[in-house]
Each structure stands twice: as C-alpha cells, then as structure tokens.
Amino acid sequence: MGKIKFRPFWRKRWIFWISLVWTPWYRTIWDKEKESIIMIVKLNKTIPYQNINPANIYFVIGIEADYLRIINDLGKPCLYPPDIFQVIDDSEPNEWNTEYGEDGECYSYPTDLNQAGFFEDYFDGKEEAISLFWNIINQRLAKAAW
C-alpha cells in the first residue's frame, strides 16, 4: 500500500479565502485607482521628436486643443500632437474638467490647472503658477506610483 499524504484542512480553506475574498477586492480597488489617476503615452519609435525619447513613457497632464501636454525630458510641460504617441493607458482621470471648443477640439485639465492663462503664467516664470503646477503634478505622480 502507498503512503497516505497528510494535508492540513486549513490550508485549502486559507487559499480559498485569499483567492475568493481578498484578491478580487484588492484588484478592484487597485484598478479603479489606477484608471482614475493618470493617462500614459509613449513616443512612436518611427517618429523622432525634439525633447522626448522613444525609450521613455510619459504621463499626460492635460489636453489642450486635442494636443497632449506632457512633461518632456527637459522637465517642461509642453504640448505635443497626439499622433506621435502610442497610447499605453488611455484612461482620462475622473477629476479632470473636460470641455469642447467650437470646432470640437478637446480641452481637459485637472481643476486647479484649468484656469485661463495658467500656462502663460507658468512660462512667464510667475512663482505662484510654478509652485501650484509642481504641487499638483507631484501629488498626481505620487498617487500613480502607489
């Protein structure tokens, strides 16, 4: 006769509860958080473009007249045409305010960055706009990294 293998009864139950209860709950919360935080793109390898690298991924921080605003390799929030990117995660954050212009072009930004003239103030070097911008971006990237 062969040996009888002893397996603790609690082991199967423990694995069952982890897979049934914990994992789906955790994945649901994780996926909802990730979907609502940030949009991610990558430069197409066939299209060379100034100040962005095909090896890097970029977080979209806003959309202006259908152009994507990303932080380029120089650390500046610049606008780029969407057709040069491959979209990795197209989920637009829930807290963005989205509006459409007269010609149907999309404008979408987080509430605090959605003020008229905000990026003009940023590029003019106004400390208040620069400070607010980096505060919002750092918070958003910290949430995305979680």
C-alpha positions in Angstrom: 0.0 0.0 0.0 1.1 3.5 -0.7 1.6 6.2 2.0 -1.3 8.4 2.8 -0.3 12.1 2.4 -1.5 14.3 5.2 -2.6 17.8 4.3 -3.9 20.2 6.8 -7.6 21.0 6.2 -7.0 24.7 6.9 -4.5 25.1 4.1 -7.1 24.7 1.4 -9.5 26.9 3.2 -6.9 29.6 3.6 -6.0 29.6 -0.1 -9.7 29.6 -1.0 -10.4 32.7 1.1 -7.4 34.6 -0.1 -8.3 33.9 -3.8 -12.1 34.4 -3.3 -12.3 37.4 -1.0 -9.0 39.3 -0.8 -7.7 39.2 -4.4 -10.8 40.3 -6.3 -11.4 43.1 -3.7 -7.8 44.3 -3.9 -7.7 44.2 -7.7 -10.9 46.1 -8.0 -9.7 48.9 -5.7 -6.3 48.9 -7.4 -7.7 49.1 -10.9 -10.2 51.8 -10.1 -7.4 53.9 -8.5 -5.0 53.4 -11.4 -7.7 54.1 -14.0 -8.7 57.4 -12.5 -5.3 58.9 -11.8 -3.3 59.3 -15.0 -3.1 58.8 -18.7 0.2 57.3 -20.1 1.7 57.5 -23.6 5.0 56.5 -25.3 6.6 58.1 -28.4 6.3 56.1 -31.5 9.8 54.7 -32.4 9.5 55.7 -36.0 8.9 59.4 -35.3 11.9 61.3 -34.0 10.8 64.3 -31.9 12.6 67.0 -30.0 13.0 66.7 -26.2 11.1 63.3 -25.9 12.7 59.9 -26.2 11.0 56.7 -27.6 12.5 54.7 -24.7 10.6 56.7 -22.0 6.9 56.7 -21.1 5.2 60.0 -20.4 2.3 61.0 -18.2 -0.3 63.2 -19.8 -1.1 66.1 -17.5 -3.7 67.7 -19.7 -5.2 68.1 -23.2 -5.4 71.4 -25.0 -7.0 71.7 -28.4 -6.5 67.9 -28.8 -2.8 68.2 -28.2 -1.3 66.3 -25.2 0.5 68.2 -22.5 3.4 66.1 -21.1 6.5 66.9 -19.1 9.2 66.4 -21.6 12.8 65.3 -21.0 13.8 68.9 -20.1 11.2 69.0 -17.3 8.9 71.4 -19.1 5.1 70.9 -19.6 4.8 71.2 -23.4 2.1 70.4 -25.9 2.7 67.6 -28.4 0.4 66.3 -31.2 -1.3 63.1 -30.2 -0.5 61.2 -33.4 3.2 60.9 -32.5 2.4 58.8 -29.4 1.4 55.2 -28.8 -1.2 55.2 -26.0 -0.4 52.8 -23.2 -3.2 53.8 -20.8 -6.0 56.0 -22.3 -8.0 56.4 -19.1 -8.7 60.1 -18.6 -8.7 60.9 -14.9 -12.1 61.4 -13.4 -11.2 64.7 -11.7 -10.3 66.4 -15.0 -12.6 69.1 -16.3 -13.4 68.4 -20.0 -14.7 71.0 -22.4 -15.0 71.1 -26.1 -14.3 74.1 -28.3 -16.4 75.5 -31.2 -14.6 73.1 -33.7 -15.0 70.1 -31.4 -11.4 70.2 -30.0 -10.9 68.8 -26.5 -9.7 70.8 -23.5 -9.2 68.7 -20.4 -7.2 69.5 -17.3 -7.2 69.0 -13.5 -9.4 71.6 -11.9 -6.5 73.7 -10.5 -4.7 73.8 -13.8 -7.9 74.6 -15.8 -7.7 78.4 -15.3 -7.5 80.7 -18.3 -3.9 81.8 -18.7 -2.4 79.4 -16.2 0.3 78.0 -18.5 1.1 81.5 -19.8 1.8 82.5 -16.2 3.9 79.3 -15.8 6.1 80.0 -18.8 6.3 83.7 -17.8 8.0 82.5 -14.6 5.4 83.5 -12.1 6.2 81.8 -8.9 2.6 81.2 -7.8 1.8 79.3 -11.1 5.1 77.3 -11.0 4.6 76.3 -7.3 0.9 75.3 -7.9 1.8 73.3 -11.0 4.6 71.2 -9.4 2.5 70.7 -6.2 -0.4 69.2 -8.3 1.9 67.2 -10.5 3.9 65.7 -7.6 0.6 64.7 -5.8 -0.7 63.1 -9.0 2.5 61.2 -9.7 2.7 60.0 -6.1 -0.8 58.6 -6.4 0.1 56.9 -9.6 3.2 55.3 -8.1 1.1 53.9 -5.2 
